[in-house]
């Protein structure tokens, strides 16, 4: 990463901005339950 940019919810929802992980908007605006499916679950 060499550059930072800020985007609004509308811009992320429009599909014109590429980002990963898919849960990034929820994490940024504190909505929903966050879970990284690549994270190993240890019980």
Number of C-alpha atoms within 10 A of each C-alpha: 3 3 4 5 4 5 9 9 11 9 11 14 10 9 9 9 9 8 11 7 9 10 15 13 18 13 14 9 9 10 10 10 8 11 9 10 7 6 7 7 7 4 3
